[in-house]
Amino acid sequence: MADEFPFEISPMFEGERVRKDDMYVELAGPKSKGFELVNAVGIDEIEDGKFTLIGPDISEMEEGGRYPLAMIYRIAGELVEPDLEAIVERRNHDFQNYIQGVMHLNQRYDVWIRINKDAIAKGLKSFEHIAKASMMLFKNELTFIEKIEATYITDLEKVEEELAKAMERYAARDERTRNLHDEDVEEFYGCSLCQSFAPTSVCVISPDRIALCGAINWFDGRAAAKVDPEGPQFAIKKGECLDELSGEYSGVNEVAQKLSGGEYNRIKIHSFFEFPHTSCGCFEVVGFYVPEVDGIGWVDRDFTGNAPNGLAFSTMAGQTGGGKQVMGFLGVGINYFRSPKFIQSDGGWNRVVWMPKHLKDKVLEDIPADIVDKVATEEDAQDIDTLKKFLTEKGHPIVERWTTEEEEPAEDESVAETRAIGMLQVGMPAFDPAMLQNLPPMTGGGGGVKITLKNAKISIDKIILSNKE
Protein backbone atom coordinates (compact mmCIF):
# COMPACT_ATOMS: atom_id res chain seq x y z
CA MET A 1 0.00 0.00 0.00
CA ALA A 2 2.90 2.35 0.75
CA ASP A 3 6.44 1.59 -0.44
CA GLU A 4 8.12 3.72 2.21
CA PHE A 5 7.21 1.33 5.03
CA PRO A 6 8.92 -1.98 5.93
CA PHE A 7 5.55 -3.71 6.22
CA GLU A 8 2.37 -4.18 4.24
CA ILE A 9 -0.70 -2.13 5.15
CA SER A 10 -4.14 -3.52 4.44
CA PRO A 11 -7.52 -4.16 6.12
CA MET A 12 -6.85 -7.84 5.41
CA PHE A 13 -4.55 -7.88 8.45
CA GLU A 14 -7.35 -6.87 10.85
CA GLY A 15 -7.95 -9.67 13.29
CA GLU A 16 -4.34 -10.89 13.06
CA ARG A 17 -3.24 -12.18 16.45
CA VAL A 18 0.29 -12.07 17.81
CA ARG A 19 0.69 -14.97 20.22
CA LYS A 20 3.30 -15.03 22.95
CA ASP A 21 5.64 -17.39 21.08
CA ASP A 22 5.58 -15.14 17.99
CA MET A 23 5.92 -11.88 19.93
CA TYR A 24 9.05 -9.74 19.72
CA VAL A 25 7.86 -7.03 22.11
CA GLU A 26 4.74 -6.17 24.13
CA LEU A 27 3.68 -2.56 24.69
CA ALA A 28 1.38 -1.26 27.45
CA GLY A 29 -1.30 -3.86 28.22
CA PRO A 30 -2.38 -5.36 31.55
CA LYS A 31 1.16 -5.80 32.87
CA SER A 32 2.50 -2.38 32.00
CA LYS A 33 1.15 1.14 31.47
CA GLY A 34 0.01 3.08 28.46
CA PHE A 35 -2.78 4.97 26.73
CA GLU A 36 -3.81 6.58 23.46
CA LEU A 37 -5.20 10.09 23.22
CA VAL A 38 -6.30 12.47 20.48
CA ASN A 39 -6.42 16.23 21.07
CA ALA A 40 -8.08 18.70 18.72
CA VAL A 41 -6.05 21.93 18.36
CA GLY A 42 -5.83 24.98 16.13
CA ILE A 43 -4.62 24.61 12.57
CA ASP A 44 -1.56 26.79 13.25
CA GLU A 45 -0.47 24.75 16.27
CA ILE A 46 0.56 21.67 14.28
CA GLU A 47 3.46 20.71 12.07
CA ASP A 48 1.80 18.22 9.74
CA GLY A 49 3.38 14.77 9.82
CA LYS A 50 5.75 15.54 12.67
CA PHE A 51 6.75 12.60 14.90
CA THR A 52 8.36 12.81 18.33
CA LEU A 53 9.59 9.89 20.42
CA ILE A 54 10.32 10.18 24.15
CA GLY A 55 12.10 7.10 25.44
CA PRO A 56 13.69 4.01 23.86
CA ASP A 57 12.83 3.03 20.29
CA ILE A 58 11.96 -0.47 19.07
CA SER A 59 15.56 -1.09 18.02
CA GLU A 60 16.64 -0.51 21.63
CA MET A 61 14.16 -2.96 23.12
CA GLU A 62 14.97 -6.54 24.11
CA GLU A 63 13.21 -9.43 22.44
CA GLY A 64 10.40 -10.73 24.65
CA GLY A 65 10.40 -7.51 26.67
CA ARG A 66 7.45 -5.52 27.97
CA TYR A 67 7.44 -1.71 27.84
CA PRO A 68 5.08 1.19 28.52
CA LEU A 69 3.67 3.12 25.57
CA ALA A 70 1.67 6.32 25.21
CA MET A 71 0.44 7.47 21.80
CA ILE A 72 -0.70 11.08 21.61
CA TYR A 73 -2.04 12.56 18.37
CA ARG A 74 -2.87 16.21 17.75
CA ILE A 75 -5.27 16.91 14.91
CA ALA A 76 -6.53 20.06 13.21
CA GLY A 77 -8.83 21.08 10.39
CA GLU A 78 -11.74 23.33 9.56
CA LEU A 79 -14.24 20.62 10.56
CA VAL A 80 -12.26 19.27 13.50
CA GLU A 81 -13.89 19.85 16.89
CA PRO A 82 -13.43 18.37 20.40
CA ASP A 83 -16.49 16.12 19.93
CA LEU A 84 -14.49 14.19 17.32
CA GLU A 85 -11.51 13.41 19.55
CA ALA A 86 -12.86 10.12 20.90
CA ILE A 87 -13.91 8.93 17.45
CA VAL A 88 -10.53 9.62 15.86
CA GLU A 89 -8.86 8.07 18.90
CA ARG A 90 -10.87 4.88 18.54
CA ARG A 91 -9.86 4.55 14.88
CA ASN A 92 -6.27 4.07 16.00
CA HIS A 93 -7.41 0.53 16.80
CA ASP A 94 -8.47 0.02 13.19
CA PHE A 95 -5.48 1.58 11.51
CA GLN A 96 -2.75 -0.04 13.55
CA ASN A 97 -4.36 -3.40 12.93
CA TYR A 98 -3.97 -2.70 9.20
CA ILE A 99 -0.21 -3.01 9.75
CA GLN A 100 1.09 -6.52 9.14
CA GLY A 101 2.73 -7.91 12.25
CA VAL A 102 1.16 -5.43 14.68
CA MET A 103 -1.71 -6.36 16.99
CA HIS A 104 -3.62 -3.51 18.65
CA LEU A 105 -6.20 -4.28 21.32
CA ASN A 106 -8.52 -2.19 23.49
CA GLN A 107 -8.55 1.58 23.92
CA ARG A 108 -7.85 4.57 26.12
CA TYR A 109 -5.83 3.47 29.19
CA ASP A 110 -6.35 -0.24 28.40
CA VAL A 111 -4.47 -0.16 25.09
CA TRP A 112 -2.32 -3.23 24.44
CA ILE A 113 0.04 -3.75 21.49
CA ARG A 114 2.24 -6.61 20.35
CA ILE A 115 4.72 -6.67 17.47
CA ASN A 116 5.69 -10.04 16.04
CA LYS A 117 9.18 -11.29 15.20
CA ASP A 118 8.55 -11.42 11.45
CA ALA A 119 7.84 -7.67 11.38
CA ILE A 120 11.16 -6.98 13.09
CA ALA A 121 12.99 -9.31 10.69
CA LYS A 122 11.49 -7.42 7.75
CA GLY A 123 12.85 -4.11 8.99
CA LEU A 124 10.44 -2.63 11.55
CA LYS A 125 13.01 -0.93 13.79
CA SER A 126 11.33 2.31 14.84
CA PHE A 127 8.02 3.59 16.20
CA GLU A 128 8.29 6.28 13.54
CA HIS A 129 7.25 3.69 10.94
CA ILE A 130 4.08 2.85 12.90
CA ALA A 131 3.28 6.48 13.69
CA LYS A 132 3.79 7.68 10.10
CA ALA A 133 1.64 4.84 8.73
CA SER A 134 -1.08 5.60 11.30
CA MET A 135 -1.07 9.32 10.46
CA MET A 136 -1.27 8.54 6.75
CA LEU A 137 -4.30 6.33 7.34
CA PHE A 138 -5.97 8.92 9.57
CA LYS A 139 -5.74 11.54 6.83
CA ASN A 140 -6.73 9.17 4.03
CA GLU A 141 -9.75 7.72 5.83
CA LEU A 142 -10.90 10.77 7.85
CA THR A 143 -10.72 13.57 5.32
CA PHE A 144 -11.78 16.25 7.81
CA ILE A 145 -8.29 15.94 9.33
CA GLU A 146 -6.08 18.45 7.52
CA LYS A 147 -3.05 18.24 9.79
CA ILE A 148 -1.85 15.66 12.28
CA GLU A 149 1.24 15.06 14.40
CA ALA A 150 2.17 12.27 16.80
CA THR A 151 4.12 11.89 20.00
CA TYR A 152 4.96 8.40 21.27
CA ILE A 153 6.32 7.91 24.78
CA THR A 154 8.08 4.80 26.10
CA ASP A 155 9.72 6.40 29.16
CA LEU A 156 7.73 5.11 32.16
CA GLU A 157 7.96 8.27 34.25
CA LYS A 158 6.77 10.43 31.36
CA VAL A 159 3.98 7.95 30.48
CA GLU A 160 2.68 8.15 34.05
CA GLU A 161 2.82 11.95 33.99
CA GLU A 162 0.88 12.20 30.73
CA LEU A 163 -1.57 9.45 31.74
CA ALA A 164 -2.79 11.58 34.65
CA LYS A 165 -3.59 14.37 32.18
CA ALA A 166 -5.27 11.93 29.80
CA MET A 167 -7.53 10.60 32.56
CA GLU A 168 -8.82 14.13 33.10
CA ARG A 169 -9.67 14.40 29.40
CA TYR A 170 -11.48 11.06 29.40
CA ALA A 171 -13.50 12.04 32.49
CA ALA A 172 -14.52 15.36 30.94
CA ARG A 173 -15.82 13.57 27.83
CA ASP A 174 -17.80 11.05 29.86
CA GLU A 175 -19.40 13.76 32.00
CA ARG A 176 -21.24 15.24 29.03
CA THR A 177 -23.95 12.58 28.96
CA ARG A 178 -24.90 12.86 32.66
CA ASN A 179 -28.11 14.82 32.07
CA LEU A 180 -29.16 13.23 28.78
CA HIS A 181 -31.17 9.99 28.80
CA ASP A 182 -32.47 7.38 26.36
CA GLU A 183 -35.99 8.79 26.36
CA ASP A 184 -34.70 12.26 25.41
CA VAL A 185 -33.47 11.28 21.94
CA GLU A 186 -34.91 9.71 18.79
CA GLU A 187 -31.69 8.04 17.66
CA PHE A 188 -29.07 5.84 19.23
CA TYR A 189 -25.75 5.11 17.53
CA GLY A 190 -24.06 1.91 16.52
CA CYS A 191 -20.40 1.04 16.12
CA SER A 192 -18.89 -1.75 14.03
CA LEU A 193 -15.21 -1.19 14.85
CA CYS A 194 -14.88 -4.46 16.75
CA GLN A 195 -16.39 -6.65 14.06
CA SER A 196 -12.92 -7.54 12.76
CA PHE A 197 -12.45 -9.50 16.00
CA ALA A 198 -16.11 -10.18 16.81
CA PRO A 199 -18.05 -10.52 13.52
CA THR A 200 -21.51 -10.76 15.11
CA SER A 201 -20.98 -7.96 17.63
CA VAL A 202 -23.71 -5.31 17.71
CA CYS A 203 -22.56 -2.29 19.73
CA VAL A 204 -25.42 0.05 20.63
CA ILE A 205 -24.54 3.42 22.15
CA SER A 206 -27.30 5.35 23.92
CA PRO A 207 -27.22 8.32 26.29
CA ASP A 208 -27.55 5.88 29.19
CA ARG A 209 -25.17 3.23 27.87
CA ILE A 210 -21.64 4.02 26.74
CA ALA A 211 -19.88 1.74 24.23
CA LEU A 212 -18.42 -1.43 25.75
CA CYS A 213 -14.91 -0.14 25.15
CA GLY A 214 -15.70 2.93 27.26
CA ALA A 215 -14.31 5.22 24.57
CA ILE A 216 -17.43 6.34 22.67
CA ASN A 217 -20.50 7.99 24.19
CA TRP A 218 -23.70 9.17 22.51
CA PHE A 219 -22.28 12.59 21.62
CA ASP A 220 -19.19 10.98 20.10
CA GLY A 221 -21.36 8.70 17.98
CA ARG A 222 -23.44 11.61 16.75
CA ALA A 223 -20.38 13.64 15.79
CA ALA A 224 -18.80 10.71 13.95
CA ALA A 225 -21.92 9.84 11.98
CA LYS A 226 -22.21 13.47 10.94
CA VAL A 227 -18.69 13.93 9.53
CA ASP A 228 -18.20 10.38 8.24
CA PRO A 229 -21.60 8.96 7.18
CA GLU A 230 -19.97 5.87 5.65
CA GLY A 231 -17.78 5.21 8.68
CA PRO A 232 -18.07 2.62 11.47
CA GLN A 233 -20.36 4.79 13.63
CA PHE A 234 -23.91 5.21 12.40
CA ALA A 235 -27.37 6.31 13.53
CA ILE A 236 -29.94 3.78 14.76
CA LYS A 237 -33.56 4.88 14.76
CA LYS A 238 -34.99 3.79 18.11
CA GLY A 239 -38.34 2.83 16.70
CA GLU A 240 -41.04 1.62 19.09
CA CYS A 241 -40.15 1.17 22.74
CA LEU A 242 -41.08 -2.46 23.40
CA ASP A 243 -39.92 -2.57 27.02
CA GLU A 244 -38.79 0.60 28.77
CA LEU A 245 -37.38 -1.17 31.83
CA SER A 246 -35.03 -3.48 29.94
CA GLY A 247 -34.38 -1.03 27.11
CA GLU A 248 -35.79 -2.96 24.16
CA TYR A 249 -36.54 -1.03 20.97
CA SER A 250 -37.83 -2.22 17.61
CA GLY A 251 -35.22 -0.21 15.69
CA VAL A 252 -32.36 -1.70 17.70
CA ASN A 253 -33.70 -5.21 17.11
CA GLU A 254 -33.85 -4.62 13.36
CA VAL A 255 -30.25 -3.38 13.27
CA ALA A 256 -29.13 -6.27 15.50
CA GLN A 257 -30.54 -8.81 13.08
CA LYS A 258 -28.87 -7.09 10.14
CA LEU A 259 -25.43 -6.56 11.69
CA SER A 260 -25.22 -10.01 13.27
CA GLY A 261 -26.10 -11.74 10.00
CA GLY A 262 -29.36 -12.95 11.51
CA GLU A 263 -27.77 -14.53 14.58
CA TYR A 264 -29.67 -12.19 16.93
CA ASN A 265 -32.96 -10.42 16.52
CA ARG A 266 -33.46 -9.02 20.02
CA ILE A 267 -31.26 -6.92 22.30
CA LYS A 268 -32.25 -5.41 25.63
CA ILE A 269 -29.61 -2.81 26.35
CA HIS A 270 -30.27 -2.60 30.10
CA SER A 271 -30.67 -6.32 30.76
CA PHE A 272 -28.07 -8.67 32.18
CA PHE A 273 -29.85 -11.99 31.67
CA GLU A 274 -32.49 -11.82 28.96
CA PHE A 275 -31.34 -10.96 25.42
CA PRO A 276 -28.40 -8.94 26.78
CA HIS A 277 -26.19 -6.65 24.76
CA THR A 278 -23.54 -8.59 22.83
CA SER A 279 -19.98 -8.54 24.17
CA CYS A 280 -17.19 -7.89 21.68
CA GLY A 281 -14.00 -8.38 23.70
CA CYS A 282 -12.89 -4.74 24.02
CA PHE A 283 -15.11 -4.24 27.06
CA GLU A 284 -13.56 -2.64 30.14
CA VAL A 285 -15.42 -4.79 32.68
CA VAL A 286 -17.09 -8.20 32.60
CA GLY A 287 -20.08 -9.04 34.77
CA PHE A 288 -20.64 -12.59 35.99
CA TYR A 289 -23.60 -14.27 37.61
CA VAL A 290 -23.03 -15.97 40.97
CA PRO A 291 -25.86 -18.52 41.30
CA GLU A 292 -24.92 -19.49 44.85
CA VAL A 293 -26.00 -16.02 46.05
CA ASP A 294 -28.25 -15.04 43.12
CA GLY A 295 -26.13 -11.95 42.59
CA ILE A 296 -23.89 -10.35 39.98
CA GLY A 297 -20.19 -9.63 40.34
CA TRP A 298 -18.00 -7.41 38.17
CA VAL A 299 -14.29 -7.60 37.40
CA ASP A 300 -12.08 -5.34 35.26
CA ARG A 301 -8.83 -5.76 33.34
CA ASP A 302 -6.70 -4.30 36.12
CA PHE A 303 -7.68 -6.96 38.65
CA THR A 304 -5.07 -9.71 38.57
CA GLY A 305 -6.59 -12.13 41.07
CA ASN A 306 -9.55 -14.49 40.89
CA ALA A 307 -13.12 -13.44 41.55
CA PRO A 308 -15.15 -15.39 44.15
CA ASN A 309 -16.28 -17.79 41.41
CA GLY A 310 -12.65 -18.90 41.06
CA LEU A 311 -12.13 -17.29 37.65
CA ALA A 312 -9.80 -14.52 36.52
CA PHE A 313 -10.79 -11.65 34.25
CA SER A 314 -8.93 -13.20 31.32
CA THR A 315 -10.83 -16.47 31.64
CA MET A 316 -14.23 -14.82 31.86
CA ALA A 317 -13.37 -12.37 29.08
CA GLY A 318 -12.54 -15.31 26.82
CA GLN A 319 -15.91 -16.85 27.57
CA THR A 320 -17.80 -13.58 27.20
CA GLY A 321 -16.29 -12.00 24.08
CA GLY A 322 -16.60 -12.77 20.41
CA GLY A 323 -19.77 -10.80 19.77
CA LYS A 324 -22.11 -13.23 21.52
CA GLN A 325 -25.09 -12.96 23.83
CA VAL A 326 -23.80 -15.09 26.68
CA MET A 327 -26.07 -16.09 29.53
CA GLY A 328 -24.57 -15.16 32.89
CA PHE A 329 -21.79 -12.93 31.52
CA LEU A 330 -21.87 -9.37 30.19
CA GLY A 331 -19.23 -6.92 29.00
CA VAL A 332 -19.68 -3.20 29.77
CA GLY A 333 -17.81 0.11 29.82
CA ILE A 334 -16.97 1.52 33.25
CA ASN A 335 -19.12 4.59 32.69
CA TYR A 336 -22.21 2.36 32.48
CA PHE A 337 -21.98 1.96 36.26
CA ARG A 338 -22.86 5.65 36.47
CA SER A 339 -26.02 5.22 34.40
CA PRO A 340 -29.41 5.53 36.17
CA LYS A 341 -30.51 2.61 33.97
CA PHE A 342 -27.61 0.32 34.96
CA ILE A 343 -28.96 -3.27 34.49
CA GLN A 344 -32.24 -1.91 35.82
CA SER A 345 -34.38 -4.80 34.57
CA ASP A 346 -32.42 -7.15 36.84
CA GLY A 347 -32.33 -5.07 39.99
CA GLY A 348 -29.58 -2.55 39.25
CA TRP A 349 -27.17 -2.00 42.12
CA ASN A 350 -29.31 -4.12 44.44
CA ARG A 351 -28.15 -7.13 42.43
CA VAL A 352 -24.42 -6.29 42.62
CA VAL A 353 -22.59 -8.35 45.23
CA TRP A 354 -18.85 -8.09 44.44
CA MET A 355 -16.27 -6.04 42.57
CA PRO A 356 -12.53 -5.28 42.97
CA LYS A 357 -11.80 -2.49 45.41
CA HIS A 358 -10.05 -0.25 42.89
CA LEU A 359 -13.04 -0.55 40.53
CA LYS A 360 -15.50 0.15 43.34
CA ASP A 361 -13.46 3.21 44.32
CA LYS A 362 -13.64 4.53 40.73
CA VAL A 363 -17.45 4.59 40.78
CA LEU A 364 -17.95 5.03 44.54
CA GLU A 365 -19.85 8.31 44.23
CA ASP A 366 -22.36 6.71 41.87
CA ILE A 367 -23.23 3.70 44.02
CA PRO A 368 -26.48 4.30 45.96
CA ALA A 369 -25.76 5.21 49.58
CA ASP A 370 -27.90 2.40 50.94
CA ILE A 371 -25.91 -0.30 49.08
CA VAL A 372 -22.36 1.05 48.90
CA ASP A 373 -21.12 -0.65 52.10
CA LYS A 374 -22.88 -3.90 51.22
CA VAL A 375 -20.98 -4.60 47.98
CA ALA A 376 -18.03 -6.85 48.78
CA THR A 377 -14.49 -6.49 47.41
CA GLU A 378 -11.53 -8.87 47.40
CA GLU A 379 -10.74 -7.56 50.90
CA ASP A 380 -14.10 -8.85 52.16
CA ALA A 381 -14.70 -12.01 50.14
CA GLN A 382 -12.36 -14.31 48.25
CA ASP A 383 -14.70 -17.24 47.60
CA ILE A 384 -18.37 -18.14 47.69
CA ASP A 385 -18.47 -18.95 51.40
CA THR A 386 -16.91 -15.67 52.50
CA LEU A 387 -19.13 -13.82 50.03
CA LYS A 388 -22.27 -15.37 51.51
CA LYS A 389 -21.09 -14.51 55.00
CA PHE A 390 -20.35 -10.89 54.09
CA LEU A 391 -23.69 -10.36 52.33
CA THR A 392 -25.56 -11.84 55.28
CA GLU A 393 -23.72 -9.78 57.88
CA LYS A 394 -24.18 -6.56 55.92
CA GLY A 395 -27.86 -7.18 55.21
CA HIS A 396 -27.46 -6.93 51.44
CA PRO A 397 -30.88 -6.73 49.67
CA ILE A 398 -30.03 -9.94 47.84
CA VAL A 399 -30.40 -11.85 51.12
CA GLU A 400 -34.12 -11.08 51.09
CA ARG A 401 -34.38 -13.01 47.84
CA TRP A 402 -32.88 -16.06 49.53
CA THR A 403 -35.46 -15.85 52.32
CA THR A 404 -38.33 -15.50 49.85
CA GLU A 405 -37.16 -18.51 47.85
CA GLU A 406 -36.78 -20.66 50.96
CA GLU A 407 -40.33 -19.87 52.02
CA GLU A 408 -41.84 -20.79 48.67
CA PRO A 409 -43.52 -24.24 48.63
CA ALA A 410 -41.54 -27.01 46.96
CA GLU A 411 -42.55 -27.83 43.40
CA ASP A 412 -43.16 -31.24 41.99
CA GLU A 413 -39.75 -32.62 40.94
CA SER A 414 -40.76 -33.17 37.32
CA VAL A 415 -41.96 -29.57 37.08
CA ALA A 416 -38.91 -28.13 38.79
CA GLU A 417 -36.50 -29.98 36.52
CA THR A 418 -38.08 -28.61 33.38
CA ARG A 419 -38.06 -25.04 34.56
CA ALA A 420 -35.82 -22.81 32.45
CA ILE A 421 -32.30 -22.30 33.67
CA GLY A 422 -33.02 -18.75 34.74
CA MET A 423 -35.82 -19.93 37.02
CA LEU A 424 -33.92 -22.59 38.91
CA GLN A 425 -34.11 -21.18 42.45
CA VAL A 426 -31.80 -18.36 41.43
CA GLY A 427 -34.09 -15.66 40.12
CA MET A 428 -32.88 -15.53 36.53
CA PRO A 429 -35.45 -14.84 33.79
CA ALA A 430 -37.03 -17.52 31.65
CA PHE A 431 -34.51 -19.22 29.40
CA ASP A 432 -34.82 -18.99 25.62
CA PRO A 433 -33.48 -22.23 24.01
CA ALA A 434 -32.31 -20.16 21.03
CA MET A 435 -29.61 -18.72 23.27
CA LEU A 436 -28.32 -22.14 24.29
CA GLN A 437 -25.63 -22.11 21.58
CA ASN A 438 -23.99 -19.18 23.33
CA LEU A 439 -23.42 -20.83 26.70
CA PRO A 440 -19.68 -20.64 27.48
CA PRO A 441 -17.61 -23.51 28.83
CA MET A 442 -17.23 -23.10 32.56
CA THR A 443 -13.57 -23.58 33.31
CA GLY A 444 -11.26 -22.39 36.03
CA GLY A 445 -10.19 -23.36 39.47
CA GLY A 446 -12.15 -23.08 42.66
CA GLY A 447 -15.88 -23.13 42.10
CA GLY A 448 -17.88 -22.14 39.06
CA VAL A 449 -21.07 -23.77 37.85
CA LYS A 450 -21.74 -26.82 35.76
CA ILE A 451 -24.47 -26.92 33.12
CA THR A 452 -25.85 -30.39 32.42
CA LEU A 453 -28.30 -31.09 29.58
CA LYS A 454 -30.26 -34.33 29.61
CA ASN A 455 -32.35 -35.84 26.80
CA ALA A 456 -31.45 -32.89 24.60
CA LYS A 457 -32.73 -33.23 21.06
CA ILE A 458 -34.37 -30.42 19.13
CA SER A 459 -36.21 -29.43 22.27
CA ILE A 460 -34.75 -29.51 25.77
CA ASP A 461 -36.21 -31.91 28.29
CA LYS A 462 -33.99 -31.08 31.21
CA ILE A 463 -31.44 -28.49 32.28
CA ILE A 464 -29.69 -28.83 35.63
CA LEU A 465 -27.54 -26.17 37.29
CA SER A 466 -25.32 -27.57 40.03
CA ASN A 467 -22.12 -26.81 41.90
CA LYS A 468 -19.04 -28.02 40.07
CA GLU A 469 -17.16 -30.68 42.06
Secondary structure, DSSP 8 states (H G I E B T S, - for coil): --TTSSS-B-GGGTT----GGGEEEEEESTTS-EEEEEEE--GGG--TT-EEEES--GGGS-TTEEE-EEEEEEEE-TT--GGGHHHHHHHHHHHHHTBTTEEEE--GGG-EEEEEHHHHHTT---HHHHHHHHHHHHHHH-TT--EEEEEEE--HHHHHHHHHHHHHHHHHHHHTTTT--GGG-SEEEEE-GGGGT-TT--EEEBTTB--TTSS--HHHHHHHHHH-TTSSEEEEE---EEETTTTEEHHHHHHHHHHTTTS----BTT-SSSS---B-S--SEEEEEETTTTEEEEEETT--SB-TTS-BHHHHHHHHTTTB--TTEEEE-GGGGG-TTTTGGGTGGGGEEE--HHHHHHTGGGS-TTTGGGSB-TTT-SSHHHHHHHHHHHT-THHHHHHHHHHS----HHHHHTS-GGGSSS------GGGGGG------SS--EEEEEES-SSS-SEEEEEE--
